[in-house]
Amino acid sequence: MSEPSTCDWPSHDPLMTRYHDEEWGVPLHDDQKLFEFMLLDAFQAGLSWKTVLYKRENFRKAFDGFDPVIIAAYGEEDYDRLLADEGIIRNRAKIRGSIQNARCFLEVQKEFGTFDRYIWQFTGGKTINNQCKSLKDIQATSKESDAMSKDLKSRGFKFVGSTICYAFMQAAGMVNDHLVTCRVSTPSPSCGSRS
């Protein structure tokens, strides 16, 4: 009997493979971790995930462990510090957007109790299990990411187009796009799924 294969996109890169095996598509309900992916996915806009992933620890250090409370209080000195940090992606709009998003994130927490409660409503609190047979079956957006994008934008969030929202949903395990032949294709039984 042959060994189950994996999704093709990690391309035997050790860091990408670890992310694929341990995080991508795994249901996530921790607010600070959700904010981490929101921040990283915003910086990914127009770039590859590999570029962001290889700078992740630099981002963690530069952005105070992805703590939205600390980031929401950033002033001009912090903005200038981040803009000068060669370890991260130095994009003015994305840095400003991350500070803005931290403030909006705290507003959502205040309204819903947790960001987790708010964000998972877009998939009905369950993982959408897409049963992809090949990479070409993996979509870039969905009706759920469209709805999430529209709502986040209405709340003042930046860099939350539908494509970025869909990437966030993959990272947070709100959608499971592992190929059906992938060795890690089955979502955690506790998260629920729908075809």
Secondary structure, DSSP 8 states (H G I E B T S, - for coil): ----B--STTTT-HHHHHHHHHTTT-----HHHHHHHHHHHHHHTTS-HHHHHTTHHHHHHHTGGG-HHHHHT--HHHHHHHHH-TTS---HHHHHHHHHHHHHHHHHHHHHSSHHHHHGGGGTTSEEE--BSSGGG--S--HHHHHHHHHHHHTT-SS--HHHHHHHHHHTTSEE--BTTBTT-S--GGG-EE-
